[in-house]
């Protein structure tokens, strides 16, 4: 029995947990918009009920597909909004709508805590399970972001089956009726309720007493289950039409979507049944409806078998049976919606608390993640062109998550069978010993020292870096290009040129233009050629058919633009010598033989590469939607190598090469194992995104480099603090602040890293406090001062200094101008509504489903293709996701280490903000997160007990990644290859980059 002190501590802990659960849901409700269709219905229903009363609510022709049970809550929200003059789109409207479901979620958390305390004791396993329920991604998203009422619907059912667990049948039936009054989906759990009441009759028959009372409970239960439904409907329909109207409402609601699955990522979705008509089917002779009915029969039969076997064995568990049946129906039945899984996940977590079985916890973990991905996918696509999830990437997400959800249910089913029929339990809480989580109050030991660098390891690092550089800089870009423009910015300039031969083609290489043109006339004044010059044309060669006779004087007119070079070619493709032409024809040696990415800008180089040139020449910069530091680095490359393909890509490629030794050092420091660092560096060297993203003149490579550098310095700081204290760790603290500032000044995504760094910084300080060393108060003051100085003041100064090129161009550039730049950036990114054919949502990044198509070379011979795309090595992407989930599972099941928690925090700090972004996003936004996913791969291997086996697995993984790198190299570099090779890389239907 727990002592009085333990009970007090338990109540205090529960209050903190519930406060956290309520706060996080209501904060999400305030700062997110909710699912548009549901929000409009809830607000409209509440306003109508508040204005007209219940009797006039279900008027003819008015859409309201919810039964009466929850409508009074919506009416109350309507009254409050009216009294306080709260607008429909106000965050406080969303707050009010989420308030009751959030409170119900908290009650469900308290129930898990209560059941866990009874069957699991006061250990950390109970706390871990309860905390997972608090931050369960499915319920968090459903209540806080989507703002649905599933929490209010699920709570009475959770209490119902817990009471059935306690053999209190009649109160359970009443609660079931409450749930049924709120949503018809309670009918999905009806067979389990029936089985439980029949089990009571079977108990009476076996004990040979109270049979009549047991049968009476069955009829009494039916009456109690119907009572809340009738009571809720009475004010809306009156006595006369109560039962017919309720029946019509429930039948209409349950039959309103005749599809195999309605955005529910289950087995039917995995078979391609999303939004497929029920009359169709996966096979010509089998419709979705028939398959669904057969599956319902099978699941129901299995329910009965489990119930009978467990009843005979004395392990009859309504909670476990309800979890099995509700999740099974969601997985294998037709006409399922995405949110029908919420109830099942909560029942699984309650069952895990009841049976203290880690397999149930694992099933709940898997189901909550797949359910979260399901809701997030549907939520993020509402109102978009892909709202019905018909695109290739969305279909693949649907199928993959559907298979994963099915696998999680199978784990649940096998566990239910093992418990009910065999009595096999796998305890959730590990006994103290290896792998168990240490108590928080245990003093932290000093961190072990880093292994010394050997000469062999240094040479290996140097060799890997050199090999990476050789591959990365090879065929990066031409080192020659026209450098002397005809500059007609803000004016018009005319040039006369006379070709020596008949021309067949005209090649044009424009420079900077904000809306100008190039026109060419013949001697008679006829317009032979016209080209609009704008933001999309700089530093890119184009060619067109151009017929002009030898000796004919041509007049080129350039208006409000730069043009660096023109070239005429004859029918054989040879350059034509000309007379005159001035700056337009003065660099024939810089005219390339062919047009490709080697000598022309592609994708966003026309923004960032152009801006680097403008900064160097003190021109008005075009790209101002990101901080300048990344473009400052591009400018340095141009200053060294000229405005050439190699010049504007040099700096990014250099940073991409340096990422490899940085990753080596990061993982080496994290694991304290040199082989792990070497493996991480080698894996990153063959990663697709590192290669392709560093060879394009954009800014993501710089932000990613400094994010990883900041993470390295923070890990160094946390390890140093345990040995040397805060005062002895000022160097990594200061360097980490500098890296953080450089990341923020490169791209605002660097700011996201600040959240993860702050958590690790405070965690290191907490670990130091746990050592109980004297003088901690002084160290705390130094940590607070250092945090402000190095992670606020220094980054701000670096960020501000990145705008120096603006001041060099215009000395009048002041603080107000700087502030206007910041407000413009925020406005641009927060209000951007542009679409792009290769945009992708964050959940597709996890499986590398939608590459960004950067470049297509359309001037190649038949049978040959050349393209450039930005995506990840499929081997590393999949392995990284698996290892991130493994680390996450180990943490939430109280089996993780601090290093794993650190990697997860750094990974989440980069990914979580993108979950809230509704603007156009791309796969390369996952680039910083992918660094920590790769680190997770090596960390999982390094944490294994058999180091030899881990090294072998790492080598196999590296070999597979290298094979994929060679295979996909043409799609990363623009290397022309035969059609067969190019087509072989289309391993997914969403891989459309040829």
PyMOL commands that set and color helices and strands:
alter all, ss='L'
color gray80, all
select helices_A, chain A and resi 4-31+36-52+54-56+68-84+91-119+124-134+137-146+150-165+169-182+184-207+211-237+242-254+267-270+288-313+318-332+338-355+358-381+392-422+455-473+582-584+588-590+605-616+629-641+645-671+674-685+688-694+700-724+727-746+749-770+776-801+804-809+815-831+842-845+874-892+898-915+923-942+947-973+979-984
alter helices_A, ss='H'
color red, helices_A
select strands_A, chain A and resi 261-262+336-337+486-487+492-499+503-521+527-533+541-548+553-569+578-580+852-856+864-865+867-870+977-978
alter strands_A, ss='S'
color yellow, strands_A
deselect
rebuild
show_as cartoon
